Amino acid sequence: MTDNRLGEFLRARRAAVGPEDVGIASHGVRRVAGLRREEVAVLAGVNGDYYARLEQGRERRPSAQVLDALGRALRLDADAQAHLHRLAGVAPRRCSTASTDEVSAGLRQLVDNSSPRTAVFVISPALDLLAANALADALHSPFETADNLARMAFLDPAGRRFYTPWSSAAHGVVGHLRQAAGSTSADDPRLRELVDDLTERSPDFARLWHRRGVRGKTQDAKHLHHPDVGPLALTYQTFDVRDAPGQQLVVYQAEPDSPSAQALDLLGSLHVTPRRAAP
């Protein structure tokens, strides 16, 4: 991670938007991918030299209005727009008074006492699995080590069979980590270590990471394939943990009386051995 994260993000998102996406006529051979700097400046209604300084890191304090205009010009969604503001220091960063890898006793009790028909677990900003109920442990049993969702997706061979389609899950993982990188300190050692390791060991991760896509979801569909019970069509919801900013409580569940609900019940009955020790 460099000290010009705002400029790098702007360059990456500019390269991802073609002139046809914003109604600009394109003639001849373009020497750059996506939009030119001056085209972004015109679309956002800002001075071209000012925008160039933003990308180069010579200007680091754009106003919220300028950031909103750039977000519209670059076709950023809500997550990416919020990320842009954080990189510019406009949106407040989350500050934690507690370590994000420590799960409170009350939250752990909630996880343990959750419905046996729902898979419930707690993750850190770096996607470390911090706590899980019995069904969540059973759900992640195909992995050699179920300790970090990013490592599981990119480094464990089971990941490409478990997540269907894998490409969608991979984009989601990278987008979450990119959002975490913009929401926390650039010197966060855990996040930096994880990103460096995945970049070195997984060409797929490195390729997606350098695209600088941002994704943060509170609910969505999830399609998985478990070797013991077959395909699972689930939905998930995530909840921010108020007393440990950065932690999220994740709940997977199936439509009642559906084949996936029956498969989850079977999965729970097959994995009745004691869960792993709490971290």
Summary of the structure (lengths in Angstrom):
residues: 279
radius of gyration: 21.0
end to end distance: 28.7
largest distance: 65.5
contacts: 831
relative contact order: 0.13
helix: 46%
strand: 13%
